[in-house]
Amino acid sequence: MNGRERFLRAARGQPVDRPPVWLMRQAGRYLPEYREIRSTQSFLETCRAPDIAAEVSLQPFRRFGMDGVVVFSDILLPLDSLGLDLDFTPGPVVANPVTDEAGLARLEGSVAEAMAPTCQAIRALKRELGDRAAVIGFAGAPWTLAAYASEETLSRDLVALSALSYRDPALLDRFLDRMADVSAETLRVQIEAGADVVQIFDTWAGMLAPDRFERFAGRALRRVLEALPAGPDAPPVIVYARAAAHLVDAIAALGTDVISLDWRVDLAEVAARLGDRISLQGNLDPAALMAPPAEIERMVADLIEQGRKARGHILNLGHGLQPQIPVEGVGAFVRAVQESASAQ
């Protein structure tokens, strides 16, 4: 079974020879070849150069042979074409955040121009990879995009967005609707470019209580999902929400194909509870990749066993790779999954 087929079948809950494997942020700072590229240009310059973005996306695949290759881009890139002054220093900075009705009115235009380099990179990845791996596109969820767009530098407690939700919920609804349109368009242009799978990052949804999630983030996220292609041959959709153990059932009810769990969630318990309704992704603690290889192999074996209860299971981390993660740890993780085929 090739990597692309394995990935798509697991996402759709169909039998596979072993779980597919990839890692969030697998193209990035832990790799010396990536750091060499970045030594000569900025993060945004890398995202905006299709040939370089495709090369960076392929670097971990060449080393480890994951079943999924995520295109090198950023969830905030689409905002760059909507009148927001975006930079990375190195984290995201928005010089003119949306704070009121006038700020929301500025968010005009299409994301197509900002996403054109990413789409070109996806086309290059499809040509290079064939069926060896699924090409993964992604976007930010409306709540998370609004969080970044509402502050110059995002605060840990989402001060601006949280305040807006209480002060003027109607304005926030319109803000989230606009971000939902941005998110959906971002995903659609990547699908049109050839993405086999797409993932929606709702990194900050875990800040919300269940009732407020459904009122704000969940409502807007459902709008995105309903705007995407549907049917048995449509690219599967993965939703990732960090620190959202209390929201798993609410997210499952939105209609996504896969939920990506962070490491604070018991994968076996969620798999047993959701049954054949949805596939799961995850969910090793990224810091665990600093353990000795034998310990990583043991943890992977445990995750695979837990995932047997799920409709389908994609091996991944519970969050993105950090720069300090050793290359050897990533190799041990991927290799342990790949070698699990012989134990099926």
C-alpha positions as a Markdown table, in Angstrom:
| # | Residue | x | y | z |
|---|---|---|---|---|
| 1 | Met | 0.0 | 0.0 | 0.0 |
| 2 | Asn | 1.5 | 3.4 | -1.0 |
| 3 | Gly | 1.6 | 6.3 | 1.4 |
| 4 | Arg | -1.1 | 8.3 | -0.3 |
| 5 | Glu | -3.6 | 5.4 | -0.3 |
| 6 | Arg | -2.7 | 4.5 | 3.3 |
| 7 | Phe | -3.3 | 8.1 | 4.5 |
| 8 | Leu | -6.6 | 8.5 | 2.6 |
| 9 | Arg | -8.0 | 5.1 | 3.7 |
| 10 | Ala | -7.2 | 5.7 | 7.3 |
| 11 | Ala | -8.8 | 9.2 | 7.2 |
| 12 | Arg | -11.9 | 7.6 | 5.7 |
| 13 | Gly | -12.1 | 4.7 | 8.2 |
| 14 | Gln | -11.1 | 2.0 | 5.6 |
| 15 | Pro | -8.7 | -0.9 | 6.4 |
| 16 | Val | -4.9 | -0.2 | 6.1 |
| 17 | Asp | -1.8 | -2.3 | 6.4 |
| 18 | Arg | -0.5 | 0.0 | 9.1 |
| 19 | Pro | -1.4 | 3.5 | 10.4 |
| 20 | Pro | 0.0 | 6.3 | 8.3 |
| 21 | Val | 2.4 | 8.7 | 9.9 |
| 22 | Trp | 3.3 | 12.4 | 9.6 |
| 23 | Leu | 4.2 | 15.2 | 12.0 |
| 24 | Met | 2.9 | 18.7 | 12.4 |
| 25 | Arg | 5.6 | 21.2 | 11.6 |
| 26 | Gln | 7.7 | 18.3 | 10.1 |
| 27 | Ala | 9.1 | 20.8 | 7.6 |
| 28 | Gly | 11.0 | 23.2 | 9.8 |
| 29 | Arg | 13.6 | 24.3 | 12.2 |
| 30 | Tyr | 14.8 | 21.0 | 13.7 |
| 31 | Leu | 16.3 | 20.1 | 10.3 |
| 32 | Pro | 19.8 | 21.4 | 9.5 |
| 33 | Glu | 19.0 | 21.6 | 5.8 |
| 34 | Tyr | 16.0 | 23.8 | 6.6 |
| 35 | Arg | 18.1 | 26.1 | 8.8 |
| 36 | Glu | 20.6 | 26.4 | 5.9 |
| 37 | Ile | 17.9 | 27.7 | 3.6 |
| 38 | Arg | 16.5 | 30.1 | 6.3 |
| 39 | Ser | 20.0 | 31.5 | 6.9 |
| 40 | Thr | 19.7 | 33.4 | 3.6 |
| 41 | Gln | 16.0 | 34.5 | 3.7 |
| 42 | Ser | 13.1 | 35.3 | 6.0 |
| 43 | Phe | 10.2 | 33.0 | 6.9 |
| 44 | Leu | 7.8 | 35.0 | 4.6 |
| 45 | Glu | 10.2 | 35.0 | 1.7 |
| 46 | Thr | 10.5 | 31.2 | 2.1 |
| 47 | Cys | 6.7 | 30.8 | 2.0 |
| 48 | Arg | 6.3 | 33.1 | -1.0 |
| 49 | Ala | 8.9 | 31.3 | -3.1 |
| 50 | Pro | 7.1 | 28.2 | -4.5 |
| 51 | Asp | 10.2 | 26.2 | -5.5 |
| 52 | Ile | 11.8 | 26.8 | -2.1 |
| 53 | Ala | 8.5 | 26.1 | -0.2 |
| 54 | Ala | 8.2 | 22.8 | -2.1 |
| 55 | Glu | 11.9 | 21.9 | -1.4 |
| 56 | Val | 11.4 | 22.6 | 2.3 |
| 57 | Ser | 8.2 | 20.5 | 2.3 |
| 58 | Leu | 10.2 | 17.6 | 0.8 |
| 59 | Gln | 13.1 | 17.7 | 3.1 |
| 60 | Pro | 11.6 | 15.5 | 5.9 |
| 61 | Phe | 10.1 | 13.1 | 3.4 |
| 62 | Arg | 13.5 | 12.5 | 1.8 |
| 63 | Arg | 15.0 | 11.7 | 5.3 |
| 64 | Phe | 12.1 | 9.7 | 6.8 |
| 65 | Gly | 9.5 | 8.8 | 4.2 |
| 66 | Met | 6.4 | 9.9 | 6.0 |
| 67 | Asp | 3.0 | 9.0 | 4.5 |
| 68 | Gly | 2.0 | 12.7 | 4.4 |
| 69 | Val | 3.9 | 15.8 | 3.1 |
| 70 | Val | 2.5 | 19.1 | 4.4 |
| 71 | Val | 3.1 | 22.1 | 2.2 |
| 72 | Phe | 5.3 | 24.7 | 3.8 |
| 73 | Ser | 3.2 | 27.8 | 4.5 |
| 74 | Asp | 1.5 | 29.5 | 7.4 |
| 75 | Ile | -2.1 | 29.9 | 8.6 |
| 76 | Leu | -1.8 | 33.7 | 8.6 |
| 77 | Leu | -0.6 | 34.0 | 5.0 |
| 78 | Pro | -4.1 | 34.6 | 3.6 |
| 79 | Leu | -4.5 | 37.6 | 5.8 |
| 80 | Asp | -1.7 | 39.3 | 4.0 |
| 81 | Ser | -4.0 | 40.0 | 1.0 |
| 82 | Leu | -6.9 | 41.4 | 3.1 |
| 83 | Gly | -5.3 | 44.7 | 4.1 |
| 84 | Leu | -3.6 | 43.5 | 7.3 |
| 85 | Asp | 0.0 | 44.5 | 7.8 |
| 86 | Leu | 1.6 | 41.1 | 8.7 |
| 87 | Asp | 5.2 | 40.3 | 9.7 |
| 88 | Phe | 7.1 | 37.6 | 11.6 |
| 89 | Thr | 9.7 | 38.8 | 14.1 |
| 90 | Pro | 9.9 | 35.8 | 14.5 |
| 91 | Gly | 6.4 | 35.3 | 15.8 |
| 92 | Pro | 3.4 | 36.9 | 14.0 |
| 93 | Val | 2.9 | 40.7 | 14.4 |
| 94 | Val | -0.2 | 42.5 | 12.9 |
| 95 | Ala | 0.5 | 46.2 | 12.8 |
| 96 | Asn | -3.1 | 47.2 | 12.1 |
| 97 | Pro | -5.3 | 44.7 | 14.0 |
| 98 | Val | -9.1 | 44.6 | 13.7 |
| 99 | Thr | -10.6 | 46.2 | 16.8 |
| 100 | Asp | -13.9 | 47.6 | 15.6 |
| 101 | Glu | -16.4 | 47.8 | 12.8 |
| 102 | Ala | -14.1 | 50.0 | 10.7 |
| 103 | Gly | -11.3 | 47.5 | 11.1 |
| 104 | Leu | -13.6 | 44.7 | 10.0 |
| 105 | Ala | -14.7 | 46.7 | 6.9 |
| 106 | Arg | -11.0 | 46.8 | 5.8 |
| 107 | Leu | -10.9 | 43.0 | 5.3 |
| 108 | Glu | -11.7 | 43.0 | 1.7 |
| 109 | Gly | -10.3 | 41.0 | -1.2 |
| 110 | Ser | -9.6 | 37.4 | -2.1 |
| 111 | Val | -6.9 | 35.1 | -0.6 |
| 112 | Ala | -6.1 | 33.8 | -4.0 |
| 113 | Glu | -3.1 | 36.1 | -4.6 |
| 114 | Ala | -1.6 | 35.5 | -1.2 |
| 115 | Met | -2.1 | 31.7 | -1.5 |
| 116 | Ala | -0.8 | 31.5 | -5.1 |
| 117 | Pro | 2.8 | 30.5 | -4.1 |
| 118 | Thr | 1.5 | 27.8 | -1.8 |
| 119 | Cys | -0.7 | 26.4 | -4.5 |
| 120 | Gln | 2.2 | 26.4 | -6.9 |
| 121 | Ala | 4.2 | 24.5 | -4.3 |
| 122 | Ile | 1.4 | 22.0 | -3.9 |
| 123 | Arg | 1.4 | 21.4 | -7.7 |
| 124 | Ala | 5.1 | 20.8 | -7.5 |
| 125 | Leu | 4.7 | 18.4 | -4.6 |
| 126 | Lys | 2.1 | 16.4 | -6.5 |
| 127 | Arg | 4.4 | 16.1 | -9.5 |
| 128 | Glu | 7.3 | 15.0 | -7.4 |
| 129 | Leu | 5.5 | 12.6 | -5.0 |
| 130 | Gly | 2.9 | 10.9 | -7.2 |
| 131 | Asp | 1.3 | 8.3 | -4.9 |
| 132 | Arg | 4.2 | 8.0 | -2.5 |
| 133 | Ala | 2.7 | 10.3 | 0.0 |
| 134 | Ala | -0.5 | 12.4 | 0.5 |
| 135 | Val | 0.0 | 16.1 | 0.0 |
| 136 | Ile | -1.5 | 18.0 | 2.9 |
| 137 | Gly | -2.8 | 21.6 | 2.7 |
| 138 | Phe | -4.1 | 23.6 | 5.7 |
| 139 | Ala | -5.7 | 26.7 | 7.0 |
| 140 | Gly | -6.5 | 28.4 | 10.3 |
| 141 | Ala | -9.9 | 28.1 | 11.8 |
| 142 | Pro | -12.0 | 31.2 | 12.0 |
| 143 | Trp | -11.6 | 31.7 | 15.8 |
| 144 | Thr | -7.9 | 31.3 | 15.6 |
| 145 | Leu | -7.5 | 33.6 | 12.6 |
| 146 | Ala | -9.6 | 36.2 | 14.4 |
| 147 | Ala | -7.5 | 35.8 | 17.5 |
| 148 | Tyr | -4.3 | 36.7 | 15.6 |
| 149 | Ala | -6.0 | 39.5 | 13.6 |
| 150 | Ser | -7.4 | 41.2 | 16.6 |
| 151 | Glu | -4.1 | 42.0 | 18.4 |
| 152 | Glu | -0.8 | 43.4 | 17.3 |
| 153 | Thr | 1.0 | 40.6 | 19.2 |
| 154 | Leu | -1.3 | 37.8 | 20.4 |
| 155 | Ser | -1.7 | 37.6 | 24.1 |
| 156 | Arg | -1.7 | 34.3 | 25.9 |
| 157 | Asp | -5.3 | 34.8 | 27.1 |
| 158 | Leu | -6.7 | 36.2 | 23.9 |
| 159 | Val | -7.5 | 39.5 | 25.7 |
| 160 | Ala | -8.9 | 41.4 | 22.7 |
| 161 | Leu | -11.0 | 38.6 | 21.1 |
| 162 | Ser | -12.3 | 37.5 | 24.5 |
| 163 | Ala | -13.3 | 41.0 | 25.4 |
| 164 | Leu | -15.0 | 41.5 | 22.0 |
| 165 | Ser | -17.0 | 38.3 | 22.5 |
| 166 | Tyr | -18.6 | 39.8 | 25.6 |
| 167 | Arg | -18.7 | 43.5 | 24.6 |
| 168 | Asp | -20.1 | 43.1 | 21.1 |
| 169 | Pro | -20.9 | 39.5 | 20.2 |
| 170 | Ala | -22.8 | 40.6 | 17.0 |
| 171 | Leu | -19.6 | 42.3 | 15.7 |
| 172 | Leu | -17.6 | 39.2 | 16.6 |
| 173 | Asp | -20.1 | 37.0 | 14.7 |
| 174 | Arg | -19.5 | 39.1 | 11.5 |
| 175 | Phe | -15.8 | 39.0 | 12.1 |
| 176 | Leu | -15.9 | 35.2 | 12.5 |
| 177 | Asp | -18.1 | 34.9 | 9.4 |
| 178 | Arg | -15.5 | 36.8 | 7.4 |
| 179 | Met | -12.7 | 34.6 | 8.8 |
| 180 | Ala | -14.8 | 31.5 | 7.9 |
| 181 | Asp | -15.0 | 32.7 | 4.3 |
| 182 | Val | -11.2 | 33.3 | 4.3 |
| 183 | Ser | -10.5 | 29.8 | 5.8 |
| 184 | Ala | -12.8 | 28.1 | 3.4 |
| 185 | Glu | -11.3 | 29.9 | 0.4 |
| 186 | Thr | -7.8 | 29.1 | 1.6 |
| 187 | Leu | -8.7 | 25.4 | 1.7 |
| 188 | Arg | -10.5 | 25.3 | -1.6 |
| 189 | Val | -7.7 | 26.8 | -3.6 |
| 190 | Gln | -5.3 | 24.3 | -2.1 |
| 191 | Ile | -7.7 | 21.5 | -3.0 |
| 192 | Glu | -8.0 | 22.8 | -6.5 |
| 193 | Ala | -4.2 | 22.8 | -6.7 |
| 194 | Gly | -4.2 | 19.1 | -5.8 |
| 195 | Ala | -4.1 | 18.8 | -2.0 |
| 196 | Asp | -5.1 | 15.2 | -1.1 |
| 197 | Val | -6.0 | 16.1 | 2.5 |
| 198 | Val | -6.5 | 19.4 | 4.4 |
| 199 | Gln | -6.2 | 20.2 | 8.0 |
| 200 | Ile | -7.8 | 23.1 | 9.9 |
| 201 | Phe | -5.9 | 24.4 | 12.9 |
| 202 | Asp | -8.0 | 25.8 | 15.7 |
| 203 | Thr | -5.1 | 26.3 | 18.0 |
| 204 | Trp | -6.9 | 28.6 | 20.4 |
| 205 | Ala | -10.3 | 26.9 | 20.6 |
| 206 | Gly | -9.3 | 25.3 | 23.8 |
| 207 | Met | -9.6 | 28.6 | 25.6 |
| 208 | Leu | -13.4 | 28.4 | 25.3 |
| 209 | Ala | -15.9 | 26.7 | 27.5 |
| 210 | Pro | -18.1 | 24.2 | 25.6 |
| 211 | Asp | -21.1 | 26.6 | 25.4 |
| 212 | Arg | -19.0 | 29.5 | 24.2 |
| 213 | Phe | -17.2 | 27.2 | 21.7 |
| 214 | Glu | -20.5 | 26.2 | 20.2 |
| 215 | Arg | -21.7 | 29.9 | 20.2 |
| 216 | Phe | -18.6 | 31.3 | 18.5 |
| 217 | Ala | -15.7 | 29.0 | 17.3 |
| 218 | Gly | -17.9 | 26.0 | 16.5 |
| 219 | Arg | -20.5 | 27.9 | 14.6 |
| 220 | Ala | -17.9 | 29.5 | 12.4 |
| 221 | Leu | -16.0 | 26.2 | 11.9 |
| 222 | Arg | -19.2 | 24.5 | 10.8 |
| 223 | Arg | -19.5 | 27.2 | 8.2 |
| 224 | Val | -16.1 | 26.4 | 6.8 |
| 225 | Leu | -16.8 | 22.6 | 6.7 |
| 226 | Glu | -20.1 | 23.1 | 4.9 |
| 227 | Ala | -18.3 | 25.2 | 2.2 |
| 228 | Leu | -15.8 | 22.5 | 1.3 |
| 229 | Pro | -16.2 | 19.7 | -1.3 |
| 230 | Ala | -18.3 | 16.8 | -0.1 |
| 231 | Gly | -18.7 | 13.2 | -1.1 |
| 232 | Pro | -16.7 | 9.9 | -1.0 |
| 233 | Asp | -13.9 | 11.2 | -3.2 |
| 234 | Ala | -13.6 | 14.7 | -1.6 |
| 235 | Pro | -10.3 | 15.3 | 0.2 |
| 236 | Pro | -10.7 | 14.3 | 3.9 |
| 237 | Val | -10.7 | 17.1 | 6.4 |
| 238 | Ile | -8.8 | 17.0 | 9.7 |
| 239 | Val | -9.6 | 19.4 | 12.6 |
| 240 | Tyr | -6.9 | 20.1 | 15.2 |
| 241 | Ala | -7.7 | 22.0 | 18.4 |
| 242 | Arg | -5.1 | 22.3 | 21.1 |
| 243 | Ala | -6.0 | 21.9 | 24.8 |
| 244 | Ala | -9.5 | 20.9 | 23.8 |
| 245 | Ala | -10.2 | 17.6 | 25.6 |
| 246 | His | -13.5 | 19.2 | 26.8 |
| 247 | Leu | -14.5 | 20.0 | 23.2 |
| 248 | Val | -13.9 | 16.6 | 21.4 |
| 249 | Asp | -17.6 | 15.6 | 21.2 |
| 250 | Ala | -18.6 | 19.1 | 20.0 |
| 251 | Ile | -15.9 | 19.0 | 17.3 |
| 252 | Ala | -16.9 | 15.5 | 16.2 |
| 253 | Ala | -20.5 | 16.8 | 15.8 |
| 254 | Leu | -19.4 | 19.4 | 13.2 |
| 255 | Gly | -18.9 | 16.9 | 10.4 |
| 256 | Thr | -15.1 | 16.6 | 10.0 |
| 257 | Asp | -13.5 | 13.4 | 8.9 |
| 258 | Val | -10.7 | 13.3 | 11.4 |
| 259 | Ile | -10.1 | 14.9 | 14.8 |
| 260 | Ser | -6.4 | 15.5 | 15.7 |
| 261 | Leu | -5.9 | 15.2 | 19.5 |
| 262 | Asp | -3.3 | 16.8 | 21.6 |
| 263 | Trp | -1.3 | 14.8 | 24.1 |
| 264 | Arg | -3.5 | 15.7 | 27.1 |
| 265 | Val | -6.3 | 13.5 | 25.7 |
| 266 | Asp | -6.6 | 9.7 | 26.2 |
| 267 | Leu | -6.7 | 8.5 | 22.7 |
| 268 | Ala | -8.1 | 5.0 | 23.6 |
| 269 | Glu | -10.9 | 6.6 | 25.6 |
| 270 | Val | -11.9 | 9.0 | 22.8 |
| 271 | Ala | -11.6 | 6.1 | 20.3 |
| 272 | Ala | -14.0 | 4.0 | 22.3 |
| 273 | Arg | -16.4 | 6.8 | 22.8 |
| 274 | Leu | -16.6 | 8.0 | 19.2 |
| 275 | Gly | -16.5 | 4.5 | 17.7 |
| 276 | Asp | -16.9 | 4.4 | 14.0 |
| 277 | Arg | -18.2 | 8.0 | 13.6 |
| 278 | Ile | -14.8 | 9.6 | 13.0 |
| 279 | Ser | -11.1 | 8.9 | 12.5 |
| 280 | Leu | -8.5 | 10.1 | 15.0 |
| 281 | Gln | -5.0 | 11.6 | 14.6 |
| 282 | Gly | -2.2 | 11.9 | 17.2 |
| 283 | Asn | -1.2 | 12.2 | 19.8 |
| 284 | Leu | 2.3 | 11.8 | 21.3 |
| 285 | Asp | 3.7 | 14.6 | 23.4 |
| 286 | Pro | 6.3 | 16.3 | 21.1 |
| 287 | Ala | 8.7 | 16.4 | 24.0 |
| 288 | Ala | 8.7 | 12.6 | 24.1 |
| 289 | Leu | 10.8 | 12.6 | 20.9 |
| 290 | Met | 13.7 | 13.6 | 23.2 |
| 291 | Ala | 13.5 | 10.1 | 24.8 |
| 292 | Pro | 15.8 | 7.3 | 23.9 |
| 293 | Pro | 14.8 | 5.5 | 20.7 |
| 294 | Ala | 13.7 | 2.3 | 22.5 |
| 295 | Glu | 11.3 | 4.4 | 24.7 |
| 296 | Ile | 9.9 | 6.1 | 21.6 |
| 297 | Glu | 9.3 | 2.7 | 20.0 |
| 298 | Arg | 7.4 | 1.6 | 23.1 |
| 299 | Met | 5.3 | 4.7 | 23.2 |
| 300 | Val | 4.5 | 4.3 | 19.5 |
| 301 | Ala | 3.4 | 0.7 | 20.0 |
| 302 | Asp | 1.1 | 1.9 | 22.8 |
| 303 | Leu | -0.4 | 4.6 | 20.6 |
| 304 | Ile | -1.0 | 2.1 | 17.8 |
| 305 | Glu | -2.7 | -0.3 | 20.2 |
| 306 | Gln | -4.9 | 2.5 | 21.5 |
| 307 | Gly | -5.8 | 3.6 | 18.0 |
| 308 | Arg | -7.1 | 0.2 | 17.1 |
| 309 | Lys | -10.4 | 1.2 | 18.7 |
| 310 | Ala | -10.8 | 4.1 | 16.4 |
| 311 | Arg | -12.5 | 4.1 | 13.0 |
| 312 | Gly | -9.1 | 5.0 | 11.5 |
| 313 | His | -5.9 | 6.2 | 13.1 |
| 314 | Ile | -3.2 | 8.5 | 11.7 |
| 315 | Leu | 0.0 | 8.6 | 13.9 |
| 316 | Asn | 1.2 | 12.1 | 14.7 |
| 317 | Leu | 2.2 | 14.3 | 17.6 |
| 318 | Gly | -0.2 | 16.2 | 19.9 |
| 319 | His | 1.2 | 19.5 | 18.7 |
| 320 | Gly | 3.9 | 20.7 | 16.2 |
| 321 | Leu | 7.6 | 19.8 | 16.3 |
| 322 | Gln | 9.8 | 22.2 | 18.2 |
| 323 | Pro | 13.3 | 23.3 | 17.0 |
| 324 | Gln | 15.0 | 21.5 | 19.8 |
| 325 | Ile | 13.6 | 18.1 | 18.9 |
| 326 | Pro | 16.5 | 15.9 | 17.8 |
| 327 | Val | 16.4 | 14.6 | 14.2 |
| 328 | Glu | 17.1 | 11.1 | 15.7 |
| 329 | Gly | 13.9 | 11.3 | 17.7 |
| 330 | Val | 11.8 | 12.1 | 14.6 |
| 331 | Gly | 13.5 | 9.2 | 12.8 |
| 332 | Ala | 12.8 | 6.8 | 15.7 |
| 333 | Phe | 9.1 | 7.8 | 15.7 |
| 334 | Val | 8.5 | 7.4 | 12.0 |
| 335 | Arg | 10.5 | 4.2 | 11.8 |
| 336 | Ala | 8.6 | 2.6 | 14.7 |
| 337 | Val | 5.3 | 3.3 | 12.8 |
| 338 | Gln | 6.7 | 2.0 | 9.5 |
| 339 | Glu | 8.0 | -1.2 | 11.1 |
| 340 | Ser | 4.7 | -1.8 | 12.8 |
| 341 | Ala | 3.4 | -3.2 | 9.5 |
| 342 | Ser | 5.2 | -6.5 | 10.2 |
| 343 | Ala | 3.4 | -6.8 | 13.5 |
| 344 | Gln | -0.1 | -6.3 | 12.1 |
